[in-house]
Amino acid sequence: MNIPAAASAPPARRLHGTIVAQTPVSSSMHRVEFDLREHVPFLPGQFCMLNLAGDLSLIFARPFSILATTGSRLALLYKVVGRGTARLREAAVGAPVTCLAPLGRPFPAPDPRPRLLLAGGVGLPPLLAWEARWGRPRDLCCAGGRDGGDLPWDLLGPAWRTSVDRAVALPAERPAFAGNVVELARSLLPTGAPPHVVLACGPPPLLRAAAALAAERGWDCLVSVEERMGCGYGVCRGCVVPRAGGDGYATACKDGPVFDVLDLDWARIGGGGGA
């Protein structure tokens, strides 16, 4: 399936700004917003390389999928999984930041076929962005979490169906499927359902399960991979992923992060680690 090249997306710029909001949106996720002093156009699936400035700066910037932009403000959704995200969580409103954005190959705009969106954990931002920009009533949007407290309910509009590993801490008005997000999709789209295009983002087990579901149904499947990144534009080659057929390696930052599942060797793809 044709995926827009990064070169056809808005050009990346290095911007400077400040944190204007830090908000917990679930037991594990935070929404942070920056004022970068100018608008940052992006396509769903693209990301930024973010660093704190001054005394809080890190040696390497960290990659984050872009959740939304409004005017000069850019919003991200993140979990604290390592030193960089812990430092970001500790940063106060007004703290300076540097940002290189937008980067990477995005998810494509829709064609007439409905989409099946499968998001797990911090795989939510690019798919929330896709649904906000291009979502249609016939698309099916599914988000999974560990339990009810893990899901950012205020960000999940009425189009989103949810699954949880453990059916605890669920809002009374928001029931959730007990199981993983791909099992949820199977229950809602039984065999014989109209052909969908699968868009998935999350940890490798979710992406493998999404690829398996698409293969069984004969559907196209595009995934956004989560890998450690050093530069964000393909120079350091710290984020390589194996191509299918033993055809070398692709960089997640420049050749991706969005790939057709058929282009990757899933037997050799593992987890990325904490940022």
VOGU-3710 file (C-alpha; in Angstrom, 3 decimals, decimal comma):
1> mnipaaasap> 0,000/0,000/0,000  1,347/3,452/-0,899  2,554/5,431/2,125  3,402/9,142/1,724  7,153/9,768/1,823  8,481/12,107/4,486  9,669/14,352/1,671  6,050/14,882/0,563  4,975/15,894/4,078  5,498/19,352/5,631
11> parrlhgtiv> 9,233/20,126/6,032  10,836/19,712/9,442  11,943/22,798/11,343  13,923/23,279/14,549  11,794/25,311/16,916  12,139/26,738/20,403  9,357/27,223/22,893  8,052/26,630/26,395  5,801/24,192/28,218  2,356/25,727/28,693
21> aqtpvsssmh> 0,449/22,773/30,191  1,094/19,418/31,896  -1,986/17,314/32,602  -2,379/13,701/33,777  -4,987/12,040/31,565  -4,904/8,545/33,090  -3,066/6,625/35,795  -0,069/6,271/33,471  -0,360/8,934/30,738  0,308/12,648/30,636
31> rvefdlrehv> -0,629/15,261/28,052  1,950/18,017/27,608  1,515/21,104/25,476  4,118/23,533/24,167  3,986/26,985/22,650  6,532/26,874/19,802  5,797/30,453/18,627  4,767/29,321/15,152  2,397/26,752/13,686  3,746/23,238/13,063
41> pflpgqfcml> 1,783/21,510/10,281  1,899/17,718/10,446  0,242/14,587/9,097  -1,061/11,856/11,433  1,719/9,407/12,207  4,519/11,962/12,102  6,611/12,672/15,175  8,928/15,228/16,737  12,326/15,045/18,409  11,950/16,893/21,696
51> nlagdlslif> 14,522/18,055/24,226  14,321/20,198/27,293  16,608/23,222/27,255  18,947/24,740/29,821  19,768/22,770/32,967  17,166/20,090/32,149  18,505/19,289/28,675  19,460/15,722/27,760  22,322/14,562/25,556  19,852/13,173/23,024
61> arpfsilatt> 16,392/14,427/22,112  13,507/11,980/22,494  10,947/10,981/19,820  7,239/11,538/20,447  4,300/11,029/18,103  2,447/14,284/17,563  -1,029/14,256/19,081  -2,319/17,613/17,831  -1,389/21,163/16,898  -3,489/24,294/17,382
71> gsrlallykv> -1,966/27,539/16,190  1,531/27,694/17,676  0,758/24,991/20,233  1,810/21,364/19,875  0,488/18,573/22,126  1,998/15,194/22,981  0,827/12,206/24,983  3,431/10,220/26,921  4,127/7,722/29,668  7,069/7,915/32,061
81> vgrgtarlre> 9,217/4,977/30,927  12,797/6,235/31,315  15,033/9,118/32,346  13,970/11,428/29,521  10,226/11,110/30,082  10,741/11,329/33,858  12,557/14,615/33,378  9,816/15,844/31,065  7,214/15,018/33,716  9,191/17,009/36,299
91> aavgapvtcl> 9,477/20,068/34,039  7,244/22,937/35,116  5,073/25,189/33,015  7,367/27,795/31,496  10,316/25,402/31,100  12,113/25,927/27,750  12,172/23,216/25,090  13,616/22,603/21,635  11,678/20,656/19,033  12,473/19,286/15,566
101> aplgrpfpap> 9,198/18,639/13,721  7,466/17,195/11,817  9,459/14,059/11,009  8,822/10,666/9,408  6,419/8,998/6,998  2,775/9,451/8,050  -0,314/7,315/7,737  -1,999/7,969/4,386  -5,297/9,772/3,945  -8,285/7,427/3,579
111> dprprlllag> -9,546/5,822/0,412  -13,143/4,482/0,107  -12,420/1,423/2,259  -13,219/1,724/5,994  -10,348/1,793/8,453  -9,756/-0,348/11,522  -7,651/1,625/14,014  -5,853/-0,440/16,675  -4,017/1,485/19,406  -2,248/0,262/22,522
121> gvglppllaw> -0,631/2,390/25,229  1,331/5,327/23,842  0,425/4,083/20,372  -2,699/6,212/20,770  -1,454/9,661/19,581  -1,011/9,007/15,838  -4,336/7,180/15,622  -6,168/9,806/17,671  -4,712/12,341/15,228  -5,825/10,247/12,233
131> earwgrprdl> -9,370/9,861/13,566  -9,605/13,577/14,416  -8,556/14,580/10,899  -10,011/11,863/8,675  -12,295/9,635/10,734  -15,635/8,573/9,254  -18,647/6,840/10,849  -17,861/3,547/9,078  -14,331/3,389/10,540  -13,807/1,280/13,660
141> ccaggrdggd> -11,508/2,779/16,321  -10,232/0,518/19,122  -7,930/1,396/22,025  -6,543/-0,996/24,618  -5,138/-0,540/28,112  -4,109/-2,536/31,132  -7,247/-1,509/33,071  -9,781/1,292/33,223  -7,393/3,635/34,981  -4,834/3,231/32,209
151> lpwdllgpaw> -7,072/4,653/29,475  -7,331/8,425/28,815  -11,120/8,525/28,722  -11,406/12,268/28,138  -9,395/11,899/24,898  -11,399/8,922/23,630  -14,488/10,304/21,931  -17,655/8,364/21,073  -16,031/6,789/17,996  -13,645/4,769/20,180
161> rtsvdraval> -14,293/1,257/21,504  -12,053/0,072/24,326  -10,529/-3,102/25,736  -8,756/-3,818/29,019  -6,584/-6,649/30,251  -8,295/-6,351/33,649  -11,868/-5,097/33,968  -11,260/-2,833/36,975  -11,473/0,948/37,507  -13,861/1,334/34,581
171> paerpafagn> -16,161/4,386/34,416  -19,789/3,353/34,906  -20,788/4,953/31,615  -17,889/3,496/29,569  -17,934/-0,319/29,414  -14,884/-2,048/27,964  -14,188/-5,415/26,375  -12,220/-7,823/28,603  -9,245/-8,855/26,478  -6,756/-7,289/24,135
181> vvelarsllp> -7,532/-4,747/21,457  -7,197/-7,176/18,530  -9,606/-9,611/20,200  -11,991/-6,659/20,561  -11,716/-5,961/16,832  -12,352/-9,617/15,990  -15,520/-9,558/18,101  -16,796/-6,462/16,305  -15,742/-7,502/12,787  -16,583/-11,187/12,365
191> tgapphvvla> -15,417/-13,166/9,380  -17,219/-11,890/6,310  -17,109/-8,232/7,376  -16,416/-5,752/4,547  -12,693/-5,306/3,749  -10,962/-2,787/6,015  -7,515/-1,228/6,009  -5,835/-1,802/9,376  -3,849/1,020/10,989  -2,023/0,014/14,159
201> cgpppllraa> 0,393/1,543/16,641  1,663/0,077/19,882  4,126/-2,516/21,182  5,373/-5,311/18,882  2,913/-7,974/20,152  -0,002/-5,728/19,190  1,494/-5,035/15,765  2,101/-8,739/15,121  -1,477/-9,546/16,120  -2,771/-6,754/13,860
211> aalaaergwd> -0,694/-8,122/10,986  -2,039/-11,633/11,617  -5,638/-10,409/11,615  -5,089/-8,512/8,366  -3,409/-11,531/6,751  -6,293/-13,816/7,695  -8,814/-11,418/6,149  -6,719/-10,429/3,133  -6,715/-6,784/4,256  -3,992/-4,162/3,888
221> clvsveermg> -2,247/-3,283/7,149  -0,057/-0,310/8,033  1,765/-0,041/11,346  3,714/2,641/13,163  6,721/1,072/14,903  8,145/2,211/18,238  11,948/2,252/18,294  14,722/4,138/20,062  15,865/7,094/17,966  18,964/9,253/18,230
231> cgygvcrgcv> 18,667/11,839/15,459  15,180/11,490/13,948  16,195/11,804/10,281  18,154/8,663/9,356  21,774/9,650/9,953  22,686/7,791/13,168  20,882/4,561/12,166  20,073/3,842/15,794  16,475/2,859/15,014  16,851/0,264/12,271
241> vpraggdgya> 14,220/-2,424/11,720  14,723/-5,547/9,558  13,170/-5,561/6,123  11,272/-8,609/4,902  13,093/-11,183/2,807  16,482/-10,457/4,357  16,679/-7,229/2,355  18,755/-5,264/4,873  17,381/-2,739/7,317  15,136/0,332/7,225
251> tackdgpvfd> 15,308/3,278/9,587  12,183/3,743/11,667  12,639/7,514/11,689  13,128/8,213/7,965  11,765/5,143/6,137  8,993/4,988/8,759  7,691/5,118/11,377  4,723/3,957/9,279  5,336/0,774/7,276  3,299/-1,730/5,336
261> vldldwarig> 3,456/-4,890/7,457  4,573/-6,874/4,411  7,774/-4,814/4,227  9,086/-5,876/7,655  10,531/-9,119/9,075  8,356/-9,669/12,131  10,390/-12,609/13,361  13,247/-10,209/14,137  11,409/-7,169/15,479  11,489/-6,653/19,245
271> gggga> 10,649/-3,934/21,730  12,265/-0,517/21,787  12,893/0,234/25,456  12,279/3,326/27,559  12,822/6,934/26,613
//
